[in-house]
């Protein structure tokens, strides 16, 4: 079984486990702060419930993922397959229509493997060195607060276009009731590039209107 399929199966096991637990939330009248402060309750439960999963130690966990799975390379020469899988834990109200999924840093991670970058620099990089496939996969674990709704685990590249929206300030927004689709590696790359192009267009739209290039 590939590492990607292994993480996908493990993620579904995470969901079943969390749905069987009582997660204590750090109450806050500000729902955003409540979610942020309660993520540790979820990740701590996963670390305790899955002692054999190779999580990065909490003190080494990167801010890009709320909890990360990292496998060791078991063969030589290295295969080049992805071994580090950041998981973005989303604490969501059942009534929330959309929730933040990431921005330019995520696009750079998906297309080239990561690093700090801005929109203009990434656009130049795509033109100069066009990617031929996704460099990395990125996943989400959605936990619904104070709800009987089941938790969900998925990779961004598997999300239906109808389940994600874009805007200039918070580039990627996931919708409720995520629908997943099967894509080829080429289709996954095109999906991510199309999202990036759409965000770039929306960011540039005010200027295009002022310049008379867009009605």
matplotlib code that plots the C-alpha trace (Angstrom):
import matplotlib.pyplot as plt

x = [0.0, 1.4, 2.0, -0.8, -3.4, -2.2, -2.7, -6.1, -7.2, -5.6, -7.5, -10.8, -9.8, -9.2, -12.7, -14.3, -12.3, -13.1, -16.8, -16.7, -15.1, -16.3, -14.0, -13.8, -13.9, -12.3, -15.4, -15.1, -17.9, -15.8, -16.3, -13.0, -11.0, -13.0, -12.0, -8.3, -8.0, -9.8, -7.6, -5.2, -8.0, -8.4, -4.8, -4.0, -6.8, -5.4, -1.9, -3.2, -5.6, -3.1, 0.3, 1.7, 1.1, 4.4, 3.3, 5.9, 6.5, 4.4, 7.4, 8.6, 5.2, 5.3, 2.7, 1.7, -0.1, -1.9, -0.7, 1.7, 2.4, 6.0, 7.2, 10.9, 12.3, 12.3, 14.1, 17.3, 17.7, 14.9, 11.7, 10.9, 7.3, 5.8, 6.7, 5.6, 1.8, 0.6, -3.1, -5.1, -7.6, -10.7, -13.1, -16.3, -19.9, -22.5, -24.1, -20.9, -21.3, -17.6, -14.3, -10.8, -8.6, -5.4, -3.6, -0.5, 1.7, -0.6, -0.5, 3.3, 3.4, 1.1, 2.9, 6.6, 6.9, 6.7, 8.5, 7.5, 6.4, 4.1, 1.5, 3.6, 6.7, 4.7, 3.1, 6.6, 7.8, 4.9, 5.7, 9.4, 9.3, 5.8, 5.0, 4.2, 2.4, 1.6, 4.7, 2.7, -0.7, -2.4, -5.2, -7.9, -9.6, -13.0, -14.5, -17.9, -18.3, -21.3, -22.9, -23.7, -22.4, -19.6, -16.0, -14.4, -10.9, -9.9, -7.1, -7.6, -6.8, -9.8, -12.3, -15.1, -14.9, -18.4, -17.2, -14.6, -14.8, -12.2, -11.9, -9.2, -8.6, -9.0, -8.1, -9.5, -12.7, -14.2, -18.0, -20.0, -20.8, -17.6, -18.0, -14.9, -14.0, -11.5, -8.8, -5.8, -2.5, -2.8, -6.3, -5.2, -2.5, -5.0, -7.4, -4.9, -3.6, -7.1, -7.8, -4.6, -5.4, -8.9, -7.6, -5.1, -7.8, -10.0, -7.1, -6.4, -10.1, -10.2, -7.2, -8.6, -11.8, -9.9, -7.8, -10.9, -9.9, -12.9, -16.4]
y = [0.0, 3.4, 6.0, 8.2, 5.4, 4.5, 8.1, 8.2, 5.0, 6.3, 9.6, 7.7, 5.8, 9.1, 10.2, 7.1, 7.4, 11.1, 10.5, 7.9, 10.3, 13.3, 16.2, 18.9, 22.3, 25.4, 27.6, 31.1, 33.4, 34.1, 30.9, 31.4, 31.5, 28.6, 26.6, 27.6, 26.9, 23.5, 22.1, 20.8, 18.7, 16.9, 16.4, 15.3, 12.7, 11.4, 11.1, 9.2, 7.0, 6.1, 5.5, 3.5, 6.3, 8.1, 11.6, 14.3, 15.2, 18.1, 20.3, 19.6, 20.0, 22.6, 25.4, 24.3, 21.3, 21.1, 17.5, 15.8, 12.2, 11.5, 8.2, 7.1, 6.1, 2.3, 1.6, 2.6, 4.3, 6.7, 6.4, 10.1, 9.4, 11.8, 10.8, 13.9, 14.5, 17.7, 17.5, 20.7, 20.2, 22.3, 22.9, 23.8, 24.8, 22.8, 26.0, 27.5, 27.8, 27.9, 27.7, 28.7, 26.2, 28.0, 30.6, 31.1, 29.1, 26.1, 26.5, 26.6, 23.4, 21.5, 22.6, 22.7, 21.2, 24.4, 27.4, 31.1, 32.9, 35.6, 35.4, 37.3, 35.2, 32.0, 33.1, 33.8, 30.4, 28.6, 30.4, 29.7, 26.1, 24.7, 21.8, 18.4, 16.9, 17.8, 17.8, 17.2, 16.3, 18.2, 16.9, 18.2, 16.6, 18.4, 18.1, 19.5, 21.3, 20.5, 18.4, 14.8, 15.4, 12.9, 14.0, 14.0, 13.4, 14.2, 15.5, 18.9, 17.4, 15.0, 17.8, 18.5, 21.9, 22.5, 22.0, 24.8, 28.5, 31.3, 34.9, 37.5, 37.8, 34.2, 32.4, 28.9, 28.3, 24.8, 24.3, 22.1, 18.5, 18.0, 15.9, 14.0, 13.0, 10.7, 12.5, 11.4, 13.0, 15.3, 16.3, 17.0, 19.4, 21.2, 21.5, 23.2, 25.5, 26.5, 27.5, 29.5, 31.3, 32.1, 33.6, 35.6, 37.0, 37.9, 39.7, 41.7, 42.5, 45.9, 47.0, 45.5, 47.5, 50.8, 50.2, 49.6, 46.0, 44.5, 45.7]
z = [0.0, -0.9, 1.8, 0.3, 0.5, 4.0, 5.2, 3.5, 5.4, 8.7, 8.3, 8.0, 11.2, 12.9, 12.0, 13.4, 16.6, 17.1, 16.5, 19.3, 21.8, 23.8, 22.8, 25.5, 23.7, 25.1, 25.3, 23.9, 22.8, 19.7, 17.6, 15.7, 18.9, 20.3, 17.3, 17.4, 21.1, 20.8, 18.0, 20.7, 22.2, 18.9, 18.1, 21.7, 21.4, 18.1, 19.6, 22.5, 20.5, 17.8, 19.5, 16.5, 13.9, 13.2, 14.2, 14.3, 18.0, 19.1, 19.6, 16.1, 14.4, 11.7, 11.7, 8.2, 9.6, 12.9, 13.2, 10.8, 9.9, 8.8, 7.5, 7.3, 3.9, 4.0, 0.7, -1.0, -3.3, -2.2, -4.2, -4.1, -2.9, -0.3, 3.3, 5.2, 5.4, 7.1, 8.3, 8.7, 11.5, 11.0, 13.9, 12.1, 13.2, 11.4, 10.3, 8.8, 5.1, 4.2, 6.1, 5.3, 3.5, 2.7, 0.5, -1.6, 0.8, 0.2, -3.6, -3.4, -1.3, -3.7, -6.8, -5.7, -2.2, -0.1, 1.1, 1.7, -1.4, -2.7, -5.5, -8.0, -7.3, -7.6, -10.9, -12.3, -11.1, -12.8, -16.1, -15.8, -14.5, -15.2, -12.8, -14.5, -11.5, -7.9, -5.7, -2.5, -1.3, 1.5, 3.7, 6.1, 9.1, 9.7, 13.2, 13.7, 17.0, 19.2, 16.5, 15.7, 12.2, 11.3, 11.0, 7.6, 6.2, 2.6, 0.4, -1.4, -4.8, -4.4, -3.7, -6.2, -7.8, -6.5, -2.9, -3.0, -3.7, -4.0, -3.0, -3.0, 0.8, 1.9, -1.3, -0.7, 1.1, 1.6, 1.6, 3.9, 2.8, 0.8, -2.3, -3.5, -7.0, -8.6, -10.7, -12.6, -11.7, -14.7, -13.6, -10.1, -11.3, -13.6, -10.8, -8.5, -11.3, -12.2, -8.6, -8.5, -11.7, -10.5, -7.2, -9.1, -11.4, -8.5, -6.7, -9.9, -10.7, -9.1, -11.1, -14.3, -13.8, -13.1, -16.2, -18.3, -19.1, -17.3, -17.1]

ax = plt.figure().add_subplot(projection="3d")
ax.plot(x, y, z, "-o")
ax.set_aspect("equal")
plt.show()
